[in-house]
Amino acid sequence: MASNDKDAIQAIYKDNYSLIQTMVIQNNGSEDDARDVFQEALIVLYEKSKSESFELNCQIRTYIYSVCRRIWLKKLQYMRRFGNQVEVLEDTIPVEEDLEAHDKLNNQYGIMKTAMGKIGEPCKSLLEAFYVHQKSMQEISSFFGYTNADNAKTQKYKCLMRLKKLFFAQYKNGN
């Protein structure tokens, strides 16, 4: 990175920004805050990488996350959003656990997306109508042509059980 390799910077951004954005937003920040924190961390990484004594002893993802987390916690403290709680938070959540939890959720999201792709119609549309678009059972009943909301609810349950079966089959197989 010390050689200003644009591709390396883009790769670091692509591989790490969403994790930082999630961390900042979940801790009372905005997308703008996340961009600022990430840019500051890239500057820190750049400056450190120019030093001959700099030795990276962890994955770059862990380093970036750790730097961003520290920057964000300091900003929160400065803005007095949490006061003394920031110091407590920093001591209670190890970086590795945050990264592992995020990776696990991303993996589960990918498995769920694949399972939703395999479930077929009308189950996919019915589950999306209820869970994503938050339609009532009466609206779903009318749209899908069920005789009443109870029948739609029964069909939603059957679809959910089918989705659950697909999800856990993939989850147990590691994909």
C-alpha positions in Angstrom: 0.0 0.0 0.0 2.9 2.3 0.6 3.5 2.4 -3.2 0.1 4.0 -3.7 -1.3 1.0 -5.5 -4.8 2.0 -6.5 -5.9 -1.6 -6.9 -4.8 -2.5 -3.4 -6.7 0.5 -2.0 -9.8 -0.5 -3.9 -9.6 -4.1 -2.8 -9.2 -3.0 0.9 -12.2 -0.7 0.5 -14.3 -3.4 -1.3 -13.5 -6.1 1.3 -13.8 -4.0 4.4 -16.1 -1.0 4.1 -19.4 -2.7 4.6 -18.2 -4.2 7.9 -17.1 -0.8 9.1 -20.3 0.8 7.9 -22.4 -1.8 9.8 -20.3 -1.2 13.0 -20.7 2.6 12.9 -24.4 2.6 12.0 -25.1 0.0 14.8 -23.4 2.3 17.2 -25.3 5.5 16.6 -23.5 6.7 13.5 -24.5 7.5 10.0 -23.2 6.5 6.5 -21.2 9.7 6.4 -19.6 8.9 9.8 -18.7 5.5 8.5 -17.0 7.0 5.4 -15.1 9.4 7.5 -13.9 6.8 10.0 -12.9 4.4 7.1 -11.0 7.2 5.4 -9.2 8.0 8.6 -8.3 4.3 9.1 -6.9 4.1 5.5 -4.7 7.1 6.3 -3.5 5.5 9.5 -2.7 2.3 7.5 -1.0 4.2 4.8 1.2 6.2 7.3 2.0 3.1 9.2 2.9 1.1 6.1 5.5 3.7 5.1 7.4 3.1 8.4 10.1 0.5 8.1 9.3 -0.8 11.6 5.6 -1.5 10.8 4.8 -5.2 10.8 1.3 -6.4 10.3 0.7 -9.4 12.6 -2.9 -10.0 11.8 -5.2 -10.0 8.8 -5.6 -6.5 7.2 -9.4 -6.8 7.9 -8.7 -7.2 11.6 -6.3 -4.3 11.6 -8.7 -2.0 9.7 -11.6 -3.0 11.9 -9.6 -2.4 15.0 -8.4 1.0 13.9 -11.9 2.0 12.8 -13.5 0.8 16.0 -11.0 2.8 18.1 -11.6 6.0 15.9 -15.3 5.6 16.2 -15.2 5.0 20.0 -13.1 8.1 20.4 -15.5 10.2 18.3 -18.5 8.9 20.3 -16.7 9.8 23.5 -15.9 13.2 22.1 -19.5 13.8 21.1 -20.5 12.6 24.5 -23.1 10.3 23.2 -22.1 7.6 25.6 -19.8 9.3 28.1 -18.1 6.7 30.3 -19.9 3.8 28.7 -17.6 4.0 25.7 -14.6 2.9 27.7 -16.6 0.0 29.1 -17.8 -1.0 25.7 -14.2 -1.0 24.3 -13.1 -3.4 27.1 -16.0 -5.8 26.7 -16.1 -6.6 23.0 -12.9 -8.1 21.5 -12.4 -7.2 17.9 -12.1 -10.9 16.9 -15.6 -11.7 18.3 -17.1 -8.8 16.3 -15.5 -10.0 13.1 -16.5 -13.6 13.7 -20.1 -12.6 14.5 -20.3 -10.4 11.3 -18.8 -13.2 9.2 -21.3 -15.7 10.6 -24.2 -13.4 9.9 -23.0 -12.8 6.4 -22.6 -16.5 5.8 -26.1 -17.2 7.2 -27.5 -14.4 5.0 -25.9 -16.0 1.9 -27.4 -19.4 2.8 -30.8 -17.9 3.3 -30.6 -16.1 0.0 -29.8 -19.4 -1.7 -32.6 -21.2 0.1 -35.0 -18.4 -0.9 -33.9 -18.9 -4.5 -34.6 -22.7 -4.3 -38.0 -22.5 -2.5 -40.0 -21.8 -5.7 -43.2 -20.0 -6.2 -45.7 -19.1 -4.7 -43.7 -19.7 -1.5 -41.0 -17.2 -2.3 -43.5 -14.4 -3.2 -45.7 -15.2 -0.2 -42.9 -15.1 2.3 -41.5 -11.9 0.8 -45.0 -10.3 0.9 -45.3 -11.1 4.6 -41.8 -10.6 5.9 -40.3 -8.1 3.5 -43.3 -6.0 2.4 -45.1 -6.6 5.7 -48.5 -7.3 4.1 -51.3 -8.5 6.3 -52.6 -12.0 6.0 -55.9 -10.5 4.6 -53.9 -8.7 1.8 -51.9 -11.8 1.1 -55.1 -13.9 0.9 -56.6 -11.5 -1.6 -53.5 -11.2 -3.7 -52.7 -14.9 -3.9 -56.4 -16.0 -4.2 -56.8 -17.9 -1.0 -60.3 -18.3 0.3 -59.5 -16.6 3.6 -56.7 -15.2 5.8 -56.5 -18.5 7.8 -55.7 -20.5 4.6 -53.1 -17.9 3.7 -51.6 -18.3 7.1 -51.5 -22.1 6.8 -49.8 -21.8 3.5 -47.3 -19.3 4.9 -46.5 -21.7 7.7 -45.9 -24.6 5.2 -43.7 -22.4 3.1 -41.7 -21.3 6.2 -41.2 -24.9 7.2 -40.0 -25.7 3.6 -37.6 -22.7 3.7 -36.3 -23.8 7.1 -35.6 -27.3 5.8 -33.7 -25.9 2.8 -31.8 -23.5 5.0 -30.7 -26.0 7.5 -29.8 -28.6 4.9 -27.4 -26.1 3.3 -26.2 -24.8 6.7 -25.2 -28.4 7.8 -23.4 -29.0 4.5 -21.4 -25.8 4.9 -23.1 -24.2 2.0 
